[in-house]
Amino acid sequence: MSTHFVLVTHAALVALTPLVPLPVVDEWARRKLERRLWLELAARHGRALSEVDLTVLTATSTEGILDGAAVGRRLLVMPFTWVFKRVMLALRGKAVVEAASLAFHRAQLCEASLRRDLVATYGPDRVRDAIDTTIADVPIAASPVTAAVRTGLRASRVALARTFARLHTDAARSDGQREDMYARAVAAMRDQNGLTALAARLAEVPARHRDRLERRFVDRLTGAGA
């Protein structure tokens, strides 16, 4: 599995996870998924992250995600077919598209932090703050990443909707066994090729966009942009 596909999977899960009917799912899922992302990327780059590092790095709040508690309460009583239809509609919505774009931008900076070994050099708190301030300045609506996400989700919506409808069913049956449930969701999204189109569209985003984002992040971290 390529690093690019890891970032794509993370973005899709962060954007759609609030549709799963679990208490305070937005914040819990965001931190769980971001922790998973940091650990997977750290392993790929041969970096070590302590529990303190992970706590600090995932302490920020992701904005632009759907109201998971409200949506979750409605979905909890819905059968598989209705959840499938709801997710199909959500995948066309502005909130989900921009949430996936935001998560992908953020994941790129997580990857850059580990590739450059910036957490060890500057500390997790400074890295987290630099990521937050850089992402806050990204014009998400006008980003080429957002356009790619919109096209990719449209092409992948059937496979993704089936995955998340199944995740809803698992949530109702598992009595809150969230760890296993989200691991299954990741596996299902990858095994069923639900992210192939999304990954392809994001791979077409010009490298200069990623490079510019990374430069701004490093400048903020090092003080060069002050």
C-alpha positions, 0 to 999 in steps of 0.5 A: 500500500503506497503512502499516497493511498494511506493519505487517501484512506485517511481523508475519506474516513475522517470525512465520512466517519461522523455518519456512524451512529456512535456517541461523540463520534466526531471527536473520538473518531478524528483523534483515533484516525489521526493517531492511526495515520501518525503511527502508520506514517511513522513506521513507513519513515522509520520514526519513533513517536511516544504516547506523549507525542501522539497525544500532543499531535492529535490534540487539535480540532478538525473543522468542517466535518458533519454534525456526527451526533445529530446525523448518528442519532437519525441513522441509528434507527435506519436499516441498511438500505436507508443508510446506503441512500443517506451516505450516497447523498452525503457523498455529493454534499459540500460538507463531506467534500470539503472535510475530505479535502481538509483531512487530506491537506492535513495528512500531507503535512503529517507525512512531511513532518515525519519524512523530514523528522520534524517532530524529533527536531522541533517537538510535537507541540510546535509541529502541531501548531505549525500544521494548524496555522498552515491549514487555517490559511488554505482556501479549501473551497478553491483548492485543487485538492477539493476539486479532485475529491469532488470528482473522486467521491462521485466516481467512488460513491457506490462502493463507499456507501456500501462500506459505510452502510455495512459499518452502520450495521456493525455498529448496531451489532458490536455494542460499541466495539469501536476499535475492531469496527474501524479497522474493518472499515479501513480494510473494507474500503481498501479491499473493495477498491472503493478508493481507487477513483479518489486516489487517482484523482488526488494523484493528478493534483499538481505537485506544486500545490503540495510543495507550496503547502509544505514550504509554508508549513516549514516556514511557520515551523522554523520561523522563516515565514514570520 
